[in-house]
Amino acid sequence: MSHVTTHVLDAMAGTPASGIAVTLSRRGAEGWEPVAQGLTDADGRVRDLGPDVLEPGVYQVRFETDVYFAKRQIETFYPEVEIAFSVTGGEHYHVPLLLSPFAYSTYRGS
């Protein structure tokens, strides 16, 4: 299993958000360094985002939400969503996103 997974739900439509490009990056001395990329599947999930093990540090998951909403002809205030989080050990990190055109929320999933 990937060390990081994500799940995006479209709160306005009440459905999984498929087709969203997702990038996992690690904060380095020169800024954010990409580690992996993925695309949400029909269930709104990226099940394999990055390597099996991540070194401790600060990471970011970036969701390209503008393309998702543009395909649905919906105006959005957030063209992208970036969620930074700390990796401290070898456990699994699930970073879900609840999305709507003018709001979003997240939490540490299991």
C-alpha positions as CSV (number, residue, x, y, z in Angstrom):
1,M,0.0,0.0,0.0
2,S,1.1,3.5,-0.7
3,H,2.3,5.6,2.3
4,V,-0.2,8.4,1.2
5,T,-3.7,8.0,-0.1
6,T,-6.5,10.5,-0.7
7,H,-10.2,10.6,-1.4
8,V,-12.1,13.6,-2.9
9,L,-15.8,14.0,-2.4
10,D,-17.8,16.7,-4.2
11,A,-20.1,18.0,-1.5
12,M,-22.3,20.0,-3.9
13,A,-23.0,17.0,-6.2
14,G,-22.9,14.5,-3.4
15,T,-20.6,12.2,-5.4
16,P,-16.9,11.2,-5.6
17,A,-14.8,13.7,-7.6
18,S,-13.2,11.8,-10.4
19,G,-10.5,13.1,-12.7
20,I,-8.7,15.5,-10.4
21,A,-5.0,15.7,-10.8
22,V,-3.2,15.3,-7.5
23,T,0.5,16.0,-6.7
24,L,2.4,14.9,-3.6
25,S,5.4,17.1,-2.8
26,R,8.0,17.3,0.0
27,R,9.3,20.6,1.3
28,G,13.0,20.9,0.7
29,A,15.6,23.6,1.0
30,E,14.6,25.0,-2.4
31,G,10.8,24.8,-1.9
32,W,8.3,22.0,-2.8
33,E,9.8,19.0,-4.6
34,P,7.4,16.7,-6.4
35,V,7.4,13.1,-5.2
36,A,4.4,11.6,-7.0
37,Q,1.4,12.4,-9.1
38,G,-2.0,10.7,-9.6
39,L,-5.5,11.2,-10.8
40,T,-8.6,10.5,-8.8
41,D,-10.5,7.4,-10.0
42,A,-14.3,6.9,-10.4
43,D,-14.5,6.6,-6.6
44,G,-12.6,9.9,-6.1
45,R,-9.6,8.1,-4.8
46,V,-5.9,8.0,-5.5
47,R,-4.8,4.7,-3.9
48,D,-1.2,4.8,-4.9
49,L,0.3,8.3,-4.3
50,G,4.0,8.0,-3.7
51,P,6.3,5.4,-2.4
52,D,5.7,2.8,0.2
53,V,7.7,4.7,2.8
54,L,8.3,8.5,3.1
55,E,11.1,10.1,5.0
56,P,10.0,12.3,8.0
57,G,9.3,15.9,6.9
58,V,6.6,18.3,5.7
59,Y,4.6,17.2,2.7
60,Q,1.9,18.7,0.6
61,V,-1.0,17.3,-1.4
62,R,-2.1,19.6,-4.2
63,F,-5.5,19.1,-5.9
64,E,-6.1,20.8,-9.4
65,T,-9.7,21.7,-8.8
66,D,-10.1,24.3,-11.5
67,V,-10.2,21.7,-14.3
68,Y,-12.7,19.5,-12.4
69,F,-15.1,22.4,-12.0
70,A,-14.5,23.9,-15.5
71,K,-15.5,20.5,-17.1
72,R,-18.8,20.8,-15.2
73,Q,-19.2,24.5,-16.2
74,I,-19.2,25.5,-12.5
75,E,-17.4,28.7,-11.3
76,T,-15.0,28.0,-8.4
77,F,-13.2,30.3,-6.0
78,Y,-10.4,27.8,-5.4
79,P,-8.6,26.8,-8.6
80,E,-6.4,24.5,-6.5
81,V,-6.3,23.2,-3.0
82,E,-3.0,22.6,-1.2
83,I,-2.9,20.7,2.1
84,A,0.4,20.6,4.0
85,F,1.0,17.9,6.6
86,S,3.8,16.4,8.7
87,V,5.1,12.9,8.3
88,T,6.7,11.7,11.5
89,G,6.9,7.9,11.2
90,G,6.2,4.9,9.1
91,E,2.4,4.9,9.4
92,H,-0.1,5.3,6.6
93,Y,-1.4,8.9,5.9
94,H,-4.8,9.3,4.4
95,V,-5.6,13.0,3.4
96,P,-9.2,13.3,2.3
97,L,-10.8,16.4,0.7
98,L,-14.4,17.5,0.9
99,L,-14.9,19.9,-1.9
100,S,-17.4,22.5,-3.2
101,P,-17.0,25.5,-5.5
102,F,-16.6,28.0,-2.6
103,A,-15.4,25.9,0.3
104,Y,-13.4,22.8,1.2
105,S,-12.4,20.9,4.4
106,T,-10.0,18.2,5.3
107,Y,-9.0,16.0,8.2
108,R,-6.6,13.2,8.9
109,G,-8.2,10.1,7.7
110,S,-7.5,6.4,8.5
